[in-house]
Amino acid sequence: MRGRDQETGEYFSPSRSEQRRAALDVLALAHVLVEKTQAELAKLPMDEILQAHVLEAKRITSPIARKRAVAFLAKQMRKEDEEVLEAIREALDANSEGSRRQVALMHRAESWRTRLLEGGDEALAAFLAEHPETDRQRLRQLLRNAQEESRRNKPPRAFRELYRLIHEALSGEDAAGEDVALDIEASE
């Protein structure tokens, strides 16, 4: 029984439904942790004991045994303070945001590479207008070499170098944009 305070009428403890929802949230967090790599786990604010439980659950390959191990991990996590679990959730959210940015940057670089290879001088002029700091001569040379490789069915060495050059130019743009955003936040 939960019990009620006689004066205020408030319950002393959370309802069973609230407790179950909280336990299921921790179980979902445990599943997410088990899917992370060791390098990603090392970046999370976890103590050694909890990290050992995560690694033990990752080691198990049998589906039923793994399910039990993840349930045990969730049980151990429920013993932790809520602040610890919230810090882990925040770190996971920050990591996922950074990976989304990286994926978006890769897609933009691939899109520009395709546009430059197929678009000719107009695409080149558009790219150089957006990214004037890019080495023009190197970019033109890589474009010519990549097109030549494609015609001769050679290994795509210049094709890859072209991607790296575009990626660096776009990365510089993103870093400058983040600096401006940080300056704006700091001035507010």
Residue pairs with C-beta under 8 A, 6 or more apart in sequence:
2 11
2 12
2 13
2 15
3 11
3 12
3 13
4 10
4 11
4 12
5 11
5 12
14 22
22 78
23 74
23 78
26 74
26 77
26 78
26 85
27 70
27 71
27 74
29 74
29 77
29 85
29 88
29 89
30 54
30 57
30 70
30 71
30 73
30 74
30 77
31 70
32 92
33 41
33 44
33 54
33 73
33 88
34 54
34 57
34 58
34 66
34 70
34 73
36 44
36 54
38 55
40 95
41 51
41 54
41 55
43 91
43 95
44 88
44 91
44 92
45 84
45 87
45 88
45 91
46 54
46 84
46 88
47 84
49 76
50 76
50 77
50 80
53 72
53 73
53 76
54 73
56 69
56 73
57 66
57 69
57 70
57 72
57 73
60 66
60 69
77 85
101 174
105 167
105 170
105 171
105 174
106 167
108 170
109 163
109 166
109 167
109 170
110 163
112 127
112 166
112 170
113 159
113 162
113 163
113 166
115 123
115 126
115 127
116 123
116 124
116 127
116 139
116 143
116 162
116 166
117 143
117 146
117 147
117 150
117 162
119 126
124 139
124 140
124 143
127 134
127 139
127 166
127 169
128 134
128 136
128 139
130 173
131 169
131 170
131 172
131 173
133 169
133 172
134 165
134 169
135 165
138 165
139 162
139 165
142 158
142 161
142 162
142 165
143 162
145 157
145 158
146 156
146 158
146 159
146 162
148 154
148 158
149 155
149 156
149 157
149 158
149 159
150 156
150 159
